[in-house]
Amino acid sequence: GLSVSSQNFGLAVQVKDPWGGNCVTISGPENSEVRKWYAQNQMPVLAYSALGRGFFSGRFEAGDEEGAKQILDSYAQKGYLYPVNMERLMRCQKLAKTHGCTVAQTAMSYLFSNRMNVFAVVSTGNPDRMKESIRASNLRLREEEVNFLENGFF
């Protein structure tokens, strides 16, 4: 039979449970061993909130908390609007410029550049943004770039 695990996974660290229903996340440094298990066992991960509920949409700049509050809904603010993610957004913006792609594409490529068997769940009301996310599946980041996004160093 088919087995799949549906976890929150993406570049955005889920600091608090946005919905208050015991959401499970495998994002962030505290879950690196869990991600290693998923990679070793190739258990498919259906990664919801792959762009942190819009945090990595590219619609606001790193450090612009007021701009973020205008874009992100209350659930995204509760779960993701924290300094750790603003730092990751800043690094994502730098790497996006290096690759000549968007912030959203870079954040999506982060998922596909891990060694896990990941299927990203993203949504948008904008067809162009969906096409942009799909194109991200062609971009693979090097291991040192993944480390840079996660930790701030190559």
MODELLER restraints for C-alpha pairs under 7 A, 6 or more apart:
rsr = mdl.restraints
at = mdl.atoms
rsr.add(forms.Gaussian(group=physical.xy_distance, feature=features.Distance(at['CA:4:A'], at['CA:43:A']), mean=6.36, stdev=0.5))
rsr.add(forms.Gaussian(group=physical.xy_distance, feature=features.Distance(at['CA:4:A'], at['CA:44:A']), mean=4.93, stdev=0.5))
rsr.add(forms.Gaussian(group=physical.xy_distance, feature=features.Distance(at['CA:4:A'], at['CA:45:A']), mean=5.92, stdev=0.5))
rsr.add(forms.Gaussian(group=physical.xy_distance, feature=features.Distance(at['CA:4:A'], at['CA:46:A']), mean=6.82, stdev=0.5))
rsr.add(forms.Gaussian(group=physical.xy_distance, feature=features.Distance(at['CA:5:A'], at['CA:44:A']), mean=6.19, stdev=0.5))
rsr.add(forms.Gaussian(group=physical.xy_distance, feature=features.Distance(at['CA:5:A'], at['CA:45:A']), mean=4.90, stdev=0.5))
rsr.add(forms.Gaussian(group=physical.xy_distance, feature=features.Distance(at['CA:5:A'], at['CA:46:A']), mean=5.97, stdev=0.5))
rsr.add(forms.Gaussian(group=physical.xy_distance, feature=features.Distance(at['CA:6:A'], at['CA:45:A']), mean=5.70, stdev=0.5))
rsr.add(forms.Gaussian(group=physical.xy_distance, feature=features.Distance(at['CA:6:A'], at['CA:46:A']), mean=4.54, stdev=0.5))
rsr.add(forms.Gaussian(group=physical.xy_distance, feature=features.Distance(at['CA:6:A'], at['CA:47:A']), mean=5.93, stdev=0.5))
rsr.add(forms.Gaussian(group=physical.xy_distance, feature=features.Distance(at['CA:7:A'], at['CA:24:A']), mean=5.66, stdev=0.5))
rsr.add(forms.Gaussian(group=physical.xy_distance, feature=features.Distance(at['CA:7:A'], at['CA:25:A']), mean=5.40, stdev=0.5))
rsr.add(forms.Gaussian(group=physical.xy_distance, feature=features.Distance(at['CA:7:A'], at['CA:26:A']), mean=6.52, stdev=0.5))
rsr.add(forms.Gaussian(group=physical.xy_distance, feature=features.Distance(at['CA:7:A'], at['CA:45:A']), mean=6.71, stdev=0.5))
rsr.add(forms.Gaussian(group=physical.xy_distance, feature=features.Distance(at['CA:7:A'], at['CA:46:A']), mean=6.39, stdev=0.5))
rsr.add(forms.Gaussian(group=physical.xy_distance, feature=features.Distance(at['CA:7:A'], at['CA:47:A']), mean=5.37, stdev=0.5))
rsr.add(forms.Gaussian(group=physical.xy_distance, feature=features.Distance(at['CA:7:A'], at['CA:48:A']), mean=6.31, stdev=0.5))
rsr.add(forms.Gaussian(group=physical.xy_distance, feature=features.Distance(at['CA:8:A'], at['CA:24:A']), mean=6.17, stdev=0.5))
rsr.add(forms.Gaussian(group=physical.xy_distance, feature=features.Distance(at['CA:8:A'], at['CA:25:A']), mean=4.34, stdev=0.5))
rsr.add(forms.Gaussian(group=physical.xy_distance, feature=features.Distance(at['CA:8:A'], at['CA:26:A']), mean=6.15, stdev=0.5))
rsr.add(forms.Gaussian(group=physical.xy_distance, feature=features.Distance(at['CA:8:A'], at['CA:27:A']), mean=6.88, stdev=0.5))
rsr.add(forms.Gaussian(group=physical.xy_distance, feature=features.Distance(at['CA:8:A'], at['CA:47:A']), mean=5.30, stdev=0.5))
rsr.add(forms.Gaussian(group=physical.xy_distance, feature=features.Distance(at['CA:8:A'], at['CA:48:A']), mean=5.00, stdev=0.5))
rsr.add(forms.Gaussian(group=physical.xy_distance, feature=features.Distance(at['CA:8:A'], at['CA:49:A']), mean=6.08, stdev=0.5))
rsr.add(forms.Gaussian(group=physical.xy_distance, feature=features.Distance(at['CA:9:A'], at['CA:25:A']), mean=6.04, stdev=0.5))
rsr.add(forms.Gaussian(group=physical.xy_distance, feature=features.Distance(at['CA:9:A'], at['CA:26:A']), mean=5.51, stdev=0.5))
rsr.add(forms.Gaussian(group=physical.xy_distance, feature=features.Distance(at['CA:9:A'], at['CA:27:A']), mean=4.99, stdev=0.5))
rsr.add(forms.Gaussian(group=physical.xy_distance, feature=features.Distance(at['CA:9:A'], at['CA:47:A']), mean=5.06, stdev=0.5))
rsr.add(forms.Gaussian(group=physical.xy_distance, feature=features.Distance(at['CA:9:A'], at['CA:48:A']), mean=6.46, stdev=0.5))
rsr.add(forms.Gaussian(group=physical.xy_distance, feature=features.Distance(at['CA:9:A'], at['CA:49:A']), mean=6.96, stdev=0.5))
rsr.add(forms.Gaussian(group=physical.xy_distance, feature=features.Distance(at['CA:9:A'], at['CA:50:A']), mean=5.87, stdev=0.5))
rsr.add(forms.Gaussian(group=physical.xy_distance, feature=features.Distance(at['CA:10:A'], at['CA:27:A']), mean=6.01, stdev=0.5))
rsr.add(forms.Gaussian(group=physical.xy_distance, feature=features.Distance(at['CA:10:A'], at['CA:50:A']), mean=4.71, stdev=0.5))
rsr.add(forms.Gaussian(group=physical.xy_distance, feature=features.Distance(at['CA:10:A'], at['CA:51:A']), mean=6.25, stdev=0.5))
rsr.add(forms.Gaussian(group=physical.xy_distance, feature=features.Distance(at['CA:10:A'], at['CA:52:A']), mean=6.79, stdev=0.5))
rsr.add(forms.Gaussian(group=physical.xy_distance, feature=features.Distance(at['CA:10:A'], at['CA:111:A']), mean=6.06, stdev=0.5))
rsr.add(forms.Gaussian(group=physical.xy_distance, feature=features.Distance(at['CA:11:A'], at['CA:27:A']), mean=6.96, stdev=0.5))
rsr.add(forms.Gaussian(group=physical.xy_distance, feature=features.Distance(at['CA:11:A'], at['CA:107:A']), mean=6.06, stdev=0.5))
rsr.add(forms.Gaussian(group=physical.xy_distance, feature=features.Distance(at['CA:11:A'], at['CA:110:A']), mean=6.76, stdev=0.5))
rsr.add(forms.Gaussian(group=physical.xy_distance, feature=features.Distance(at['CA:12:A'], at['CA:51:A']), mean=6.91, stdev=0.5))
rsr.add(forms.Gaussian(group=physical.xy_distance, feature=features.Distance(at['CA:12:A'], at['CA:52:A']), mean=5.29, stdev=0.5))
rsr.add(forms.Gaussian(group=physical.xy_distance, feature=features.Distance(at['CA:12:A'], at['CA:80:A']), mean=6.55, stdev=0.5))
rsr.add(forms.Gaussian(group=physical.xy_distance, feature=features.Distance(at['CA:12:A'], at['CA:85:A']), mean=5.73, stdev=0.5))
rsr.add(forms.Gaussian(group=physical.xy_distance, feature=features.Distance(at['CA:13:A'], at['CA:27:A']), mean=5.43, stdev=0.5))
rsr.add(forms.Gaussian(group=physical.xy_distance, feature=features.Distance(at['CA:13:A'], at['CA:28:A']), mean=5.11, stdev=0.5))
rsr.add(forms.Gaussian(group=physical.xy_distance, feature=features.Distance(at['CA:13:A'], at['CA:80:A']), mean=6.47, stdev=0.5))
rsr.add(forms.Gaussian(group=physical.xy_distance, feature=features.Distance(at['CA:13:A'], at['CA:85:A']), mean=6.38, stdev=0.5))
rsr.add(forms.Gaussian(group=physical.xy_distance, feature=features.Distance(at['CA:14:A'], at['CA:25:A']), mean=6.79, stdev=0.5))
rsr.add(forms.Gaussian(group=physical.xy_distance, feature=features.Distance(at['CA:14:A'], at['CA:27:A']), mean=6.87, stdev=0.5))
rsr.add(forms.Gaussian(group=physical.xy_distance, feature=features.Distance(at['CA:14:A'], at['CA:79:A']), mean=5.24, stdev=0.5))
rsr.add(forms.Gaussian(group=physical.xy_distance, feature=features.Distance(at['CA:14:A'], at['CA:80:A']), mean=5.48, stdev=0.5))
rsr.add(forms.Gaussian(group=physical.xy_distance, feature=features.Distance(at['CA:15:A'], at['CA:79:A']), mean=5.50, stdev=0.5))
rsr.add(forms.Gaussian(group=physical.xy_distance, feature=features.Distance(at['CA:15:A'], at['CA:80:A']), mean=6.05, stdev=0.5))
rsr.add(forms.Gaussian(group=physical.xy_distance, feature=features.Distance(at['CA:16:A'], at['CA:78:A']), mean=6.36, stdev=0.5))
rsr.add(forms.Gaussian(group=physical.xy_distance, feature=features.Distance(at['CA:16:A'], at['CA:79:A']), mean=4.62, stdev=0.5))
rsr.add(forms.Gaussian(group=physical.xy_distance, feature=features.Distance(at['CA:17:A'], at['CA:23:A']), mean=5.88, stdev=0.5))
rsr.add(forms.Gaussian(group=physical.xy_distance, feature=features.Distance(at['CA:17:A'], at['CA:79:A']), mean=5.59, stdev=0.5))
rsr.add(forms.Gaussian(group=physical.xy_distance, feature=features.Distance(at['CA:18:A'], at['CA:75:A']), mean=4.82, stdev=0.5))
rsr.add(forms.Gaussian(group=physical.xy_distance, feature=features.Distance(at['CA:18:A'], at['CA:76:A']), mean=6.54, stdev=0.5))
rsr.add(forms.Gaussian(group=physical.xy_distance, feature=features.Distance(at['CA:18:A'], at['CA:78:A']), mean=5.41, stdev=0.5))
rsr.add(forms.Gaussian(group=physical.xy_distance, feature=features.Distance(at['CA:18:A'], at['CA:79:A']), mean=4.55, stdev=0.5))
rsr.add(forms.Gaussian(group=physical.xy_distance, feature=features.Distance(at['CA:19:A'], at['CA:75:A']), mean=6.65, stdev=0.5))
rsr.add(forms.Gaussian(group=physical.xy_distance, feature=features.Distance(at['CA:26:A'], at['CA:34:A']), mean=6.70, stdev=0.5))
rsr.add(forms.Gaussian(group=physical.xy_distance, feature=features.Distance(at['CA:26:A'], at['CA:35:A']), mean=6.56, stdev=0.5))
rsr.add(forms.Gaussian(group=physical.xy_distance, feature=features.Distance(at['CA:38:A'], at['CA:116:A']), mean=5.86, stdev=0.5))
rsr.add(forms.Gaussian(group=physical.xy_distance, feature=features.Distance(at['CA:39:A'], at['CA:115:A']), mean=5.22, stdev=0.5))
rsr.add(forms.Gaussian(group=physical.xy_distance, feature=features.Distance(at['CA:39:A'], at['CA:116:A']), mean=4.12, stdev=0.5))
rsr.add(forms.Gaussian(group=physical.xy_distance, feature=features.Distance(at['CA:39:A'], at['CA:117:A']), mean=6.83, stdev=0.5))
rsr.add(forms.Gaussian(group=physical.xy_distance, feature=features.Distance(at['CA:42:A'], at['CA:116:A']), mean=6.03, stdev=0.5))
rsr.add(forms.Gaussian(group=physical.xy_distance, feature=features.Distance(at['CA:42:A'], at['CA:117:A']), mean=5.49, stdev=0.5))
rsr.add(forms.Gaussian(group=physical.xy_distance, feature=features.Distance(at['CA:43:A'], at['CA:117:A']), mean=6.44, stdev=0.5))
rsr.add(forms.Gaussian(group=physical.xy_distance, feature=features.Distance(at['CA:44:A'], at['CA:117:A']), mean=4.89, stdev=0.5))
rsr.add(forms.Gaussian(group=physical.xy_distance, feature=features.Distance(at['CA:44:A'], at['CA:118:A']), mean=5.91, stdev=0.5))
rsr.add(forms.Gaussian(group=physical.xy_distance, feature=features.Distance(at['CA:45:A'], at['CA:117:A']), mean=6.09, stdev=0.5))
rsr.add(forms.Gaussian(group=physical.xy_distance, feature=features.Distance(at['CA:45:A'], at['CA:118:A']), mean=4.82, stdev=0.5))
rsr.add(forms.Gaussian(group=physical.xy_distance, feature=features.Distance(at['CA:45:A'], at['CA:119:A']), mean=6.02, stdev=0.5))
rsr.add(forms.Gaussian(group=physical.xy_distance, feature=features.Distance(at['CA:46:A'], at['CA:118:A']), mean=6.18, stdev=0.5))
rsr.add(forms.Gaussian(group=physical.xy_distance, feature=features.Distance(at['CA:46:A'], at['CA:119:A']), mean=4.90, stdev=0.5))
rsr.add(forms.Gaussian(group=physical.xy_distance, feature=features.Distance(at['CA:46:A'], at['CA:120:A']), mean=6.02, stdev=0.5))
rsr.add(forms.Gaussian(group=physical.xy_distance, feature=features.Distance(at['CA:46:A'], at['CA:121:A']), mean=6.79, stdev=0.5))
rsr.add(forms.Gaussian(group=physical.xy_distance, feature=features.Distance(at['CA:47:A'], at['CA:118:A']), mean=6.60, stdev=0.5))
rsr.add(forms.Gaussian(group=physical.xy_distance, feature=features.Distance(at['CA:47:A'], at['CA:119:A']), mean=5.96, stdev=0.5))
rsr.add(forms.Gaussian(group=physical.xy_distance, feature=features.Distance(at['CA:47:A'], at['CA:120:A']), mean=4.85, stdev=0.5))
rsr.add(forms.Gaussian(group=physical.xy_distance, feature=features.Distance(at['CA:47:A'], at['CA:121:A']), mean=5.67, stdev=0.5))
rsr.add(forms.Gaussian(group=physical.xy_distance, feature=features.Distance(at['CA:48:A'], at['CA:120:A']), mean=6.41, stdev=0.5))
rsr.add(forms.Gaussian(group=physical.xy_distance, feature=features.Distance(at['CA:48:A'], at['CA:121:A']), mean=4.78, stdev=0.5))
rsr.add(forms.Gaussian(group=physical.xy_distance, feature=features.Distance(at['CA:49:A'], at['CA:121:A']), mean=6.40, stdev=0.5))
rsr.add(forms.Gaussian(group=physical.xy_distance, feature=features.Distance(at['CA:49:A'], at['CA:122:A']), mean=6.44, stdev=0.5))
rsr.add(forms.Gaussian(group=physical.xy_distance, feature=features.Distance(at['CA:50:A'], at['CA:120:A']), mean=5.83, stdev=0.5))
rsr.add(forms.Gaussian(group=physical.xy_distance, feature=features.Distance(at['CA:50:A'], at['CA:121:A']), mean=5.94, stdev=0.5))
rsr.add(forms.Gaussian(group=physical.xy_distance, feature=features.Distance(at['CA:50:A'], at['CA:122:A']), mean=6.03, stdev=0.5))
rsr.add(forms.Gaussian(group=physical.xy_distance, feature=features.Distance(at['CA:51:A'], at['CA:57:A']), mean=6.67, stdev=0.5))
rsr.add(forms.Gaussian(group=physical.xy_distance, feature=features.Distance(at['CA:51:A'], at['CA:107:A']), mean=6.72, stdev=0.5))
rsr.add(forms.Gaussian(group=physical.xy_distance, feature=features.Distance(at['CA:51:A'], at['CA:122:A']), mean=6.96, stdev=0.5))
rsr.add(forms.Gaussian(group=physical.xy_distance, feature=features.Distance(at['CA:52:A'], at['CA:76:A']), mean=6.90, stdev=0.5))
rsr.add(forms.Gaussian(group=physical.xy_distance, feature=features.Distance(at['CA:52:A'], at['CA:80:A']), mean=6.63, stdev=0.5))
rsr.add(forms.Gaussian(group=physical.xy_distance, feature=features.Distance(at['CA:53:A'], at['CA:76:A']), mean=5.47, stdev=0.5))
rsr.add(forms.Gaussian(group=physical.xy_distance, feature=features.Distance(at['CA:54:A'], at['CA:72:A']), mean=6.49, stdev=0.5))
rsr.add(forms.Gaussian(group=physical.xy_distance, feature=features.Distance(at['CA:55:A'], at['CA:72:A']), mean=6.98, stdev=0.5))
rsr.add(forms.Gaussian(group=physical.xy_distance, feature=features.Distance(at['CA:56:A'], at['CA:89:A']), mean=6.83, stdev=0.5))
rsr.add(forms.Gaussian(group=physical.xy_distance, feature=features.Distance(at['CA:56:A'], at['CA:103:A']), mean=6.28, stdev=0.5))
rsr.add(forms.Gaussian(group=physical.xy_distance, feature=features.Distance(at['CA:56:A'], at['CA:104:A']), mean=5.42, stdev=0.5))
rsr.add(forms.Gaussian(group=physical.xy_distance, feature=features.Distance(at['CA:56:A'], at['CA:107:A']), mean=6.48, stdev=0.5))
rsr.add(forms.Gaussian(group=physical.xy_distance, feature=features.Distance(at['CA:57:A'], at['CA:103:A']), mean=6.58, stdev=0.5))
rsr.add(forms.Gaussian(group=physical.xy_distance, feature=features.Distance(at['CA:57:A'], at['CA:104:A']), mean=4.99, stdev=0.5))
rsr.add(forms.Gaussian(group=physical.xy_distance, feature=features.Distance(at['CA:58:A'], at['CA:103:A']), mean=5.18, stdev=0.5))
rsr.add(forms.Gaussian(group=physical.xy_distance, feature=features.Distance(at['CA:58:A'], at['CA:104:A']), mean=5.99, stdev=0.5))
rsr.add(forms.Gaussian(group=physical.xy_distance, feature=features.Distance(at['CA:60:A'], at['CA:67:A']), mean=5.85, stdev=0.5))
rsr.add(forms.Gaussian(group=physical.xy_distance, feature=features.Distance(at['CA:60:A'], at['CA:68:A']), mean=5.88, stdev=0.5))
rsr.add(forms.Gaussian(group=physical.xy_distance, feature=features.Distance(at['CA:62:A'], at['CA:86:A']), mean=5.25, stdev=0.5))
rsr.add(forms.Gaussian(group=physical.xy_distance, feature=features.Distance(at['CA:62:A'], at['CA:89:A']), mean=5.51, stdev=0.5))
rsr.add(forms.Gaussian(group=physical.xy_distance, feature=features.Distance(at['CA:62:A'], at['CA:90:A']), mean=5.02, stdev=0.5))
rsr.add(forms.Gaussian(group=physical.xy_distance, feature=features.Distance(at['CA:63:A'], at['CA:86:A']), mean=5.92, stdev=0.5))
rsr.add(forms.Gaussian(group=physical.xy_distance, feature=features.Distance(at['CA:88:A'], at['CA:149:A']), mean=5.90, stdev=0.5))
rsr.add(forms.Gaussian(group=physical.xy_distance, feature=features.Distance(at['CA:88:A'], at['CA:150:A']), mean=6.73, stdev=0.5))
rsr.add(forms.Gaussian(group=physical.xy_distance, feature=features.Distance(at['CA:91:A'], at['CA:149:A']), mean=5.73, stdev=0.5))
rsr.add(forms.Gaussian(group=physical.xy_distance, feature=features.Distance(at['CA:92:A'], at['CA:103:A']), mean=6.11, stdev=0.5))
rsr.add(forms.Gaussian(group=physical.xy_distance, feature=features.Distance(at['CA:92:A'], at['CA:106:A']), mean=6.55, stdev=0.5))
rsr.add(forms.Gaussian(group=physical.xy_distance, feature=features.Distance(at['CA:92:A'], at['CA:107:A']), mean=6.85, stdev=0.5))
rsr.add(forms.Gaussian(group=physical.xy_distance, feature=features.Distance(at['CA:92:A'], at['CA:149:A']), mean=6.21, stdev=0.5))
rsr.add(forms.Gaussian(group=physical.xy_distance, feature=features.Distance(at['CA:93:A'], at['CA:103:A']), mean=5.63, stdev=0.5))
rsr.add(forms.Gaussian(group=physical.xy_distance, feature=features.Distance(at['CA:96:A'], at['CA:102:A']), mean=5.50, stdev=0.5))
rsr.add(forms.Gaussian(group=physical.xy_distance, feature=features.Distance(at['CA:96:A'], at['CA:103:A']), mean=5.52, stdev=0.5))
rsr.add(forms.Gaussian(group=physical.xy_distance, feature=features.Distance(at['CA:96:A'], at['CA:106:A']), mean=5.71, stdev=0.5))
rsr.add(forms.Gaussian(group=physical.xy_distance, feature=features.Distance(at['CA:104:A'], at['CA:133:A']), mean=6.65, stdev=0.5))
rsr.add(forms.Gaussian(group=physical.xy_distance, feature=features.Distance(at['CA:105:A'], at['CA:132:A']), mean=6.53, stdev=0.5))
rsr.add(forms.Gaussian(group=physical.xy_distance, feature=features.Distance(at['CA:105:A'], at['CA:133:A']), mean=5.63, stdev=0.5))
rsr.add(forms.Gaussian(group=physical.xy_distance, feature=features.Distance(at['CA:105:A'], at['CA:136:A']), mean=4.68, stdev=0.5))
rsr.add(forms.Gaussian(group=physical.xy_distance, feature=features.Distance(at['CA:106:A'], at['CA:136:A']), mean=6.98, stdev=0.5))
rsr.add(forms.Gaussian(group=physical.xy_distance, feature=features.Distance(at['CA:108:A'], at['CA:133:A']), mean=6.66, stdev=0.5))
rsr.add(forms.Gaussian(group=physical.xy_distance, feature=features.Distance(at['CA:108:A'], at['CA:136:A']), mean=5.93, stdev=0.5))
rsr.add(forms.Gaussian(group=physical.xy_distance, feature=features.Distance(at['CA:109:A'], at['CA:136:A']), mean=5.46, stdev=0.5))
rsr.add(forms.Gaussian(group=physical.xy_distance, feature=features.Distance(at['CA:109:A'], at['CA:137:A']), mean=6.16, stdev=0.5))
rsr.add(forms.Gaussian(group=physical.xy_distance, feature=features.Distance(at['CA:109:A'], at['CA:139:A']), mean=5.74, stdev=0.5))
rsr.add(forms.Gaussian(group=physical.xy_distance, feature=features.Distance(at['CA:109:A'], at['CA:140:A']), mean=5.90, stdev=0.5))
rsr.add(forms.Gaussian(group=physical.xy_distance, feature=features.Distance(at['CA:109:A'], at['CA:141:A']), mean=6.66, stdev=0.5))
rsr.add(forms.Gaussian(group=physical.xy_distance, feature=features.Distance(at['CA:110:A'], at['CA:141:A']), mean=6.71, stdev=0.5))
rsr.add(forms.Gaussian(group=physical.xy_distance, feature=features.Distance(at['CA:110:A'], at['CA:146:A']), mean=6.42, stdev=0.5))
rsr.add(forms.Gaussian(group=physical.xy_distance, feature=features.Distance(at['CA:111:A'], at['CA:118:A']), mean=6.78, stdev=0.5))
rsr.add(forms.Gaussian(group=physical.xy_distance, feature=features.Distance(at['CA:112:A'], at['CA:118:A']), mean=6.53, stdev=0.5))
rsr.add(forms.Gaussian(group=physical.xy_distance, feature=features.Distance(at['CA:112:A'], at['CA:137:A']), mean=6.70, stdev=0.5))
rsr.add(forms.Gaussian(group=physical.xy_distance, feature=features.Distance(at['CA:112:A'], at['CA:140:A']), mean=6.89, stdev=0.5))
rsr.add(forms.Gaussian(group=physical.xy_distance, feature=features.Distance(at['CA:113:A'], at['CA:140:A']), mean=5.34, stdev=0.5))
rsr.add(forms.Gaussian(group=physical.xy_distance, feature=features.Distance(at['CA:113:A'], at['CA:141:A']), mean=5.55, stdev=0.5))
rsr.add(forms.Gaussian(group=physical.xy_distance, feature=features.Distance(at['CA:124:A'], at['CA:130:A']), mean=6.42, stdev=0.5))
rsr.add(forms.Gaussian(group=physical.xy_distance, feature=features.Distance(at['CA:144:A'], at['CA:154:A']), mean=4.92, stdev=0.5))
rsr.add(forms.Gaussian(group=physical.xy_distance, feature=features.Distance(at['CA:145:A'], at['CA:154:A']), mean=6.42, stdev=0.5))
rsr.add(forms.Gaussian(group=physical.xy_distance, feature=features.Distance(at['CA:147:A'], at['CA:153:A']), mean=6.47, stdev=0.5))
rsr.add(forms.Gaussian(group=physical.xy_distance, feature=features.Distance(at['CA:147:A'], at['CA:154:A']), mean=6.02, stdev=0.5))
rsr.add(forms.Gaussian(group=physical.xy_distance, feature=features.Distance(at['CA:148:A'], at['CA:154:A']), mean=5.05, stdev=0.5))
